[in-house]
Amino acid sequence: MKQNILKTVTIASALMISGAAFSASAGERLRVNVPFSFMVGNTQFAAGDYRIEQADNGVLTVKGAKTSAMILTTPSDVAKIGTTGLYFTNSNSHAYLTSVQVEGTPARELPSNTTVKVTMASAK
């Protein structure tokens, strides 16, 4: 695990936050310009403008002109700088969105870039 962490390079997000609207009941919403291509889970996004929405239940939605994805986040146990921003990790020639920080709220972590299958079954 430590070797994997050492192999990745955290890119402090030098993103332009073009505006942010916050609402306690609706979660957080950001408009960002990401100047490089990136991955959210297994979905690839081109460089460009995106709307990031964080629901109160931890679901993060990333919406662009051509691509969108939803992913479940967890509260971060790593202290981040208190300013609003996105954090990326560079791994396997891709930048992966790893967390979202909105000033005044705890950072939210995205799952690692591994695939996890969850099978649902009904209980009788």
N, CA, C and O of each residue as an XYZ file, in Angstrom:
496
protein
N       0.830     -1.185      0.000
C       0.000      0.000      0.000
C       0.875      1.250      0.000
O       0.615      2.196     -0.743
N       1.933      1.248      0.852
C       2.798      2.419      0.909
C       3.500      2.652     -0.417
O       3.671      3.796     -0.837
N       3.912      1.563     -1.088
C       4.563      1.718     -2.380
C       3.610      2.308     -3.388
O       4.007      3.143     -4.201
N       2.352      1.889     -3.351
C       1.357      2.415     -4.267
C       1.152      3.904     -4.039
O       1.027      4.674     -4.991
N       1.120      4.304     -2.776
C       0.963      5.720     -2.454
C       2.178      6.508     -2.926
O       2.042      7.616     -3.446
N       3.375      5.931     -2.743
C       4.584      6.623     -3.176
C       4.656      6.749     -4.688
O       5.247      7.701     -5.197
N       4.062      5.797     -5.423
C       4.092      5.850     -6.879
C       3.157      6.910     -7.445
O       3.342      7.380     -8.567
N       2.166      7.278     -6.669
C       1.216      8.273     -7.155
C       1.691      9.667     -6.787
O       2.361      9.874     -5.775
N       1.339     10.584     -7.607
C       1.699     11.981     -7.380
C       0.411     12.757     -7.219
O      -0.424     12.781     -8.123
N       0.249     13.387     -6.083
C      -0.945     14.181     -5.858
C      -0.796     15.514     -6.567
O       0.199     16.220     -6.403
N      -1.782     15.835     -7.340
C      -1.786     17.098     -8.064
C      -2.678     18.049     -7.289
O      -3.896     17.872     -7.256
N      -2.087     19.050     -6.670
C      -2.897     20.060     -5.991
C      -3.668     20.790     -7.068
O      -3.097     21.344     -8.007
N      -4.951     20.777     -6.914
C      -5.794     21.259     -8.001
C      -5.598     22.747     -8.246
O      -5.953     23.590     -7.422
N      -5.025     23.040     -9.401
C      -4.882     24.418     -9.854
C      -6.048     24.687    -10.781
O      -5.885     24.969    -11.968
N      -7.216     24.592    -10.203
C      -8.439     24.729    -10.976
C      -9.053     26.095    -10.728
O      -8.944     26.671     -9.646
N      -9.687     26.578    -11.748
C     -10.406     27.837    -11.597
C     -11.810     27.510    -11.124
O     -12.593     26.899    -11.852
N     -12.123     27.916     -9.911
C     -13.479     27.743     -9.412
C     -14.250     28.970     -9.887
O     -14.098     30.064     -9.344
N     -15.079     28.771    -10.910
C     -15.751     29.908    -11.528
C     -16.945     30.381    -10.736
O     -17.458     31.473    -10.979
N     -17.389     29.587     -9.802
C     -18.500     30.011     -8.961
C     -18.937     28.846     -8.114
O     -18.767     27.692     -8.505
N     -19.492     29.126     -6.973
C     -19.965     28.061     -6.109
C     -21.218     28.515     -5.414
O     -21.289     29.635     -4.908
N     -22.198     27.659     -5.387
C     -23.432     27.942     -4.657
C     -23.583     26.848     -3.622
O     -23.462     25.666     -3.944
N     -23.844     27.221     -2.398
C     -23.924     26.243     -1.321
C     -25.305     26.291     -0.684
O     -25.884     27.360     -0.492
N     -25.811     25.129     -0.368
C     -27.096     25.022      0.303
C     -27.035     23.821      1.228
O     -26.671     22.725      0.799
N     -27.385     24.013      2.491
C     -27.276     22.928      3.455
C     -28.200     21.766      3.099
O     -27.835     20.608      3.303
N     -29.377     22.053      2.575
C     -30.304     20.972      2.276
C     -30.037     20.328      0.924
O     -30.362     19.155      0.735
N     -29.466     21.043     -0.004
C     -29.248     20.501     -1.344
C     -27.822     20.029     -1.559
O     -27.481     19.602     -2.662
N     -26.981     20.092     -0.538
C     -25.592     19.708     -0.714
C     -24.806     20.859     -1.317
O     -25.241     22.010     -1.276
N     -23.648     20.543     -1.874
C     -22.793     21.576     -2.446
C     -22.776     21.469     -3.962
O     -22.869     20.374     -4.515
N     -22.656     22.625     -4.640
C     -22.562     22.674     -6.099
C     -21.389     23.555     -6.475
O     -21.223     24.650     -5.938
N     -20.578     23.070     -7.400
C     -19.428     23.825     -7.888
C     -19.451     23.858     -9.410
O     -19.914     22.915    -10.052
N     -18.955     24.931     -9.974
C     -18.672     24.992    -11.407
C     -17.161     25.136    -11.514
O     -16.578     26.063    -10.951
N     -16.528     24.214    -12.240
C     -15.067     24.201    -12.326
C     -14.614     24.059    -13.766
O     -15.343     23.548    -14.615
N     -13.408     24.515    -14.026
C     -12.737     24.263    -15.288
C     -11.524     23.421    -14.968
O     -10.614     23.867    -14.270
N     -11.512     22.194    -15.481
C     -10.388     21.285    -15.258
C      -9.532     21.334    -16.525
O     -10.012     20.953    -17.593
N      -8.280     21.792    -16.437
C      -7.457     22.006    -17.633
C      -6.771     20.752    -18.176
O      -5.891     20.859    -19.030
N      -7.152     19.573    -17.700
C      -6.546     18.323    -18.166
C      -7.607     17.230    -18.126
O      -8.608     17.357    -17.421
N      -7.387     16.151    -18.887
C      -8.325     15.030    -18.838
C      -8.155     14.304    -17.502
O      -7.080     14.320    -16.902
N      -9.237     13.670    -17.052
C      -9.209     13.007    -15.753
C     -10.225     11.876    -15.729
O     -11.073     11.761    -16.614
N     -10.125     11.050    -14.709
C     -11.017      9.906    -14.518
C     -11.819     10.093    -13.226
O     -11.304     10.582    -12.220
N     -13.074      9.697    -13.281
C     -13.911      9.556    -12.090
C     -14.343      8.097    -12.093
O     -15.191      7.692    -12.888
N     -13.759      7.317    -11.204
C     -13.983      5.876    -11.246
C     -13.438      5.323    -12.553
O     -12.252      5.475    -12.844
N     -14.290      4.686    -13.339
C     -13.880      4.133    -14.625
C     -14.306      4.996    -15.802
O     -14.181      4.570    -16.950
N     -14.811      6.207    -15.541
C     -15.284      7.097    -16.596
C     -14.238      8.166    -16.866
O     -13.766      8.829    -15.943
N     -13.875      8.333    -18.146
C     -12.885      9.343    -18.524
C     -13.583     10.631    -18.954
O     -14.582     10.603    -19.672
N     -13.045     11.746    -18.505
C     -13.544     13.070    -18.829
C     -12.460     13.852    -19.554
O     -11.285     13.768    -19.196
N     -12.847     14.609    -20.566
C     -11.903     15.479    -21.276
C     -11.713     16.756    -20.465
O     -12.529     17.073    -19.599
N     -10.648     17.480    -20.744
C     -10.457     18.795    -20.113
C     -11.655     19.667    -20.479
O     -12.180     19.579    -21.589
N     -12.081     20.506    -19.542
C     -13.213     21.383    -19.847
C     -13.955     21.826    -18.609
O     -13.477     21.687    -17.483
N     -15.151     22.369    -18.851
C     -16.005     22.902    -17.785
C     -16.929     21.809    -17.256
O     -17.498     21.029    -18.020
N     -17.064     21.772    -15.924
C     -17.889     20.749    -15.284
C     -18.678     21.342    -14.130
O     -18.277     22.326    -13.508
N     -19.825     20.704    -13.865
C     -20.631     21.024    -12.690
C     -20.490     19.838    -11.742
O     -20.789     18.701    -12.107
N     -20.038     20.112    -10.539
C     -19.843     19.094     -9.512
C     -20.923     19.319     -8.458
O     -21.054     20.419     -7.921
N     -21.694     18.273     -8.164
C     -22.740     18.372     -7.141
C     -22.520     17.296     -6.096
O     -22.381     16.117     -6.421
N     -22.490     17.712     -4.840
C     -22.305     16.791     -3.720
C     -23.604     16.769     -2.929
O     -23.974     17.769     -2.314
N     -24.296     15.638     -2.941
C     -25.535     15.497     -2.180
C     -25.219     15.220     -0.714
O     -24.122     14.775     -0.377
N     -26.187     15.487      0.144
C     -26.001     15.259      1.579
C     -25.727     13.796      1.909
O     -25.096     13.503      2.924
N     -26.193     12.869      1.064
C     -25.979     11.445      1.315
C     -24.628     10.944      0.819
O     -24.339      9.752      0.922
N     -23.784     11.846      0.277
C     -22.444     11.475     -0.155
C     -22.313     11.160     -1.632
O     -21.210     10.872     -2.098
N     -23.404     11.206     -2.385
C     -23.329     10.940     -3.816
C     -22.776     12.176     -4.526
O     -23.304     13.280     -4.388
N     -21.703     11.965     -5.288
C     -21.067     13.033     -6.052
C     -21.445     12.856     -7.516
O     -21.308     11.764     -8.068
N     -21.921     13.933     -8.147
C     -22.263     13.914     -9.560
C     -21.336     14.864    -10.290
O     -21.190     16.021     -9.895
N     -20.707     14.383    -11.353
C     -19.843     15.204    -12.199
C     -20.531     15.266    -13.556
O     -20.743     14.236    -14.196
N     -20.884     16.488    -14.003
C     -21.609     16.657    -15.257
C     -20.835     17.593    -16.179
O     -20.456     18.700    -15.798
N     -20.615     17.120    -17.393
C     -19.980     17.922    -18.425
C     -20.878     17.995    -19.636
O     -22.007     17.505    -19.609
N     -20.379     18.613    -20.716
C     -21.176     18.742    -21.930
C     -21.489     17.388    -22.552
O     -22.581     17.190    -23.084
N     -20.538     16.446    -22.490
C     -20.725     15.148    -23.144
C     -20.675     13.957    -22.199
O     -21.116     12.868    -22.564
N     -20.155     14.137    -21.009
C     -19.940     13.018    -20.096
C     -20.438     13.372    -18.700
O     -20.326     14.515    -18.257
N     -20.988     12.379    -18.018
C     -21.362     12.575    -16.622
C     -21.189     11.258    -15.874
O     -21.184     10.184    -16.476
N     -21.050     11.355    -14.566
C     -20.890     10.167    -13.725
C     -21.381     10.484    -12.326
O     -21.365     11.634    -11.887
N     -21.816      9.445    -11.636
C     -22.203      9.544    -10.230
C     -21.386      8.522     -9.472
O     -21.171      7.407     -9.946
N     -20.926      8.912     -8.275
C     -20.115      8.004     -7.475
C     -20.342      8.316     -5.996
O     -20.550      9.471     -5.623
N     -20.302      7.288     -5.169
C     -20.502      7.458     -3.735
C     -19.191      7.830     -3.067
O     -18.170      7.184     -3.300
N     -19.208      8.865     -2.240
C     -18.018      9.325     -1.530
C     -18.148      9.007     -0.047
O     -19.230      8.689      0.447
N     -17.024      9.100      0.650
C     -16.996      8.921      2.096
C     -16.296     10.114      2.724
O     -15.487     10.769      2.066
N     -16.591     10.408      3.983
C     -15.881     11.514      4.648
C     -14.388     11.223      4.709
O     -13.981     10.084      4.938
N     -13.585     12.238      4.506
C     -12.134     12.077      4.515
C     -11.619     12.063      5.940
O     -12.088     12.825      6.786
N     -10.642     11.185      6.209
C      -9.983     11.196      7.504
C      -8.643     11.917      7.421
O      -7.889     11.966      8.392
N      -8.358     12.476      6.245
C      -7.133     13.239      6.039
C      -7.491     14.717      5.994
O      -8.368     15.123      5.231
N      -6.824     15.512      6.800
C      -7.109     16.939      6.817
C      -6.642     17.570      5.511
O      -5.497     17.384      5.099
N      -7.519     18.307      4.870
C      -7.191     19.025      3.650
C      -7.164     20.515      3.961
O      -7.725     20.967      4.959
N      -6.511     21.259      3.100
C      -6.548     22.714      3.220
C      -8.002     23.119      3.127
O      -8.747     22.559      2.323
N      -8.421     24.081      3.929
C      -9.819     24.450      4.031
C     -10.432     25.142      2.841
O     -11.612     25.489      2.887
N      -9.688     25.360      1.777
C     -10.251     26.058      0.630
C     -10.957     25.089     -0.299
O     -10.662     23.894     -0.310
N     -11.888     25.611     -1.076
C     -12.646     24.808     -2.021
C     -11.751     24.360     -3.167
O     -11.010     25.167     -3.729
N     -11.814     23.087     -3.515
C     -11.023     22.586     -4.631
C     -11.223     21.106     -4.854
O     -11.848     20.415     -4.050
N     -10.682     20.633     -5.960
C     -10.681     19.221     -6.307
C      -9.260     18.711     -6.168
O      -8.304     19.446     -6.415
N      -9.119     17.458     -5.774
C      -7.800     16.861     -5.609
C      -7.706     15.635     -6.504
O      -8.650     14.851     -6.599
N      -6.567     15.477     -7.158
C      -6.350     14.399     -8.116
C      -5.097     13.622     -7.752
O      -4.181     14.155     -7.126
N      -5.068     12.349     -8.154
C      -3.872     11.520     -8.040
C      -3.533     11.036     -9.433
O      -4.414     10.622    -10.187
N      -2.256     11.089     -9.774
C      -1.803     10.629    -11.076
C      -1.370      9.175    -10.940
O      -0.460      8.862    -10.172
N      -2.026      8.284    -11.691
C      -1.730      6.862    -11.623
C      -1.992      6.232    -12.982
O      -3.018      6.503    -13.607
N      -1.073      5.399    -13.441
C      -1.231      4.698    -14.717
C      -1.530      5.655    -15.872
O      -2.397      5.379    -16.702
N      -0.827      6.755    -15.922
C      -0.950      7.758    -16.989
C      -2.309      8.462    -17.016
O      -2.676      9.053    -18.032
N      -3.049      8.405    -15.922
C      -4.332      9.105    -15.826
C      -4.369      9.912    -14.534
O      -3.778      9.520    -13.527
N      -5.063     11.029    -14.574
C      -5.345     11.788    -13.361
C      -6.700     11.316    -12.850
O      -7.687     11.354    -13.585
N      -6.757     10.869    -11.590
C      -7.993     10.387    -10.985
C      -8.463     11.401     -9.947
O      -7.688     11.833     -9.093
N      -9.744     11.778    -10.026
C     -10.334     12.618     -9.000
C     -10.406     11.796     -7.724
O     -11.033     10.736     -7.704
N      -9.761     12.277     -6.645
C      -9.715     11.508     -5.402
C     -10.526     12.122     -4.273
O     -10.999     11.406     -3.391
N     -10.694     13.451     -4.289
C     -11.503     14.059     -3.241
C     -11.977     15.437     -3.660
O     -11.434     16.068     -4.567
N     -13.013     15.875     -2.961
C     -13.601     17.194     -3.182
C     -13.646     17.896     -1.842
O     -14.107     17.328     -0.852
N     -13.168     19.127     -1.806
C     -13.187     19.917     -0.571
C     -13.992     21.184     -0.834
O     -13.713     21.924     -1.778
N     -14.978     21.423     -0.004
C     -15.735     22.674     -0.048
C     -15.454     23.386      1.259
O     -15.636     22.820      2.336
N     -15.007     24.634      1.160
C     -14.643     25.401      2.343
C     -15.765     25.371      3.377
O     -16.929     25.617      3.059
N     -15.397     25.066      4.606
C     -16.362     25.023      5.698
C     -17.020     23.663      5.903
O     -17.824     23.499      6.821
N     -16.689     22.687      5.058
C     -17.254     21.345      5.208
C     -16.118     20.324      5.159
O     -15.041     20.624      4.644
N     -16.347     19.119      5.693
C     -15.305     18.092      5.607
C     -15.072     17.673      4.154
O     -15.999     17.689      3.345
N     -13.847     17.304      3.830
C     -13.529     16.800      2.491
C     -14.231     15.463      2.296
O     -14.461     14.730      3.258
N     -14.569     15.147      1.052
C     -15.183     13.872      0.693
C     -14.235     13.107     -0.209
O     -13.734     13.658     -1.189
N     -13.980     11.835      0.110
C     -13.063     10.986     -0.644
C     -13.837     10.110     -1.621
O     -14.904      9.593     -1.290
N     -13.295      9.947     -2.826
C     -13.837      9.012     -3.795
C     -13.128      7.682     -3.623
O     -11.988      7.649     -3.160
N     -13.781      6.581     -3.986
C     -13.099      5.292     -3.895
C     -11.892      5.257     -4.820
O     -11.807      6.039     -5.767
N     -10.967      4.360     -4.549
C      -9.788      4.224     -5.404
C     -10.232      3.773     -6.786
O     -11.400      3.447     -6.996
N      -9.301      3.757     -7.722
C      -9.640      3.434     -9.103
C      -9.783      1.932     -9.344
O      -9.559      1.451    -10.454
N     -10.154      1.207     -8.311
C     -10.404     -0.219     -8.482
C     -11.907     -0.443     -8.629
O     -12.708      0.347     -8.129
N     -12.278     -1.497     -9.299
C     -13.685     -1.814     -9.510
C     -14.154     -2.737     -8.406
O     -13.488     -3.717     -8.074
N     -15.301     -2.417     -7.843
C     -15.916     -3.246     -6.806
C     -17.307     -3.615     -7.288
O     -18.090     -2.745     -7.671
N     -17.613     -4.907     -7.267
C     -18.943     -5.355     -7.676
C     -19.755     -5.637     -6.435
O     -19.295     -6.340     -5.535
N     -20.965     -5.094     -6.376
C     -21.880     -5.328     -5.268
C     -23.090     -6.039     -5.837
O     -23.710     -5.546     -6.779
N     -23.434     -7.181     -5.285
C     -24.592     -7.943     -5.731
C     -25.717     -7.757     -4.722
O     -25.531     -7.952     -3.521
N     -26.875     -7.381     -5.223
C     -28.028     -7.150     -4.363
C     -28.935     -8.384     -4.441
O     -29.149     -8.928     -5.524
N     -29.457     -8.817     -3.318
C     -30.385     -9.925     -3.277
C     -31.523     -9.553     -2.325
O     -31.299     -8.888     -1.313
N     -32.705     -9.969     -2.643
C     -33.825     -9.655     -1.765
C     -33.928    -10.719     -0.673
O     -33.695    -11.905     -0.911
N     -34.273    -10.276      0.496
C     -34.439    -11.187      1.635
C     -35.903    -11.545      1.749
O     -36.766    -10.671      1.676
N     -36.192    -12.828      1.930
C     -37.592    -13.254      2.061
C     -37.874    -13.713      3.453
O     -39.000    -14.110      3.756
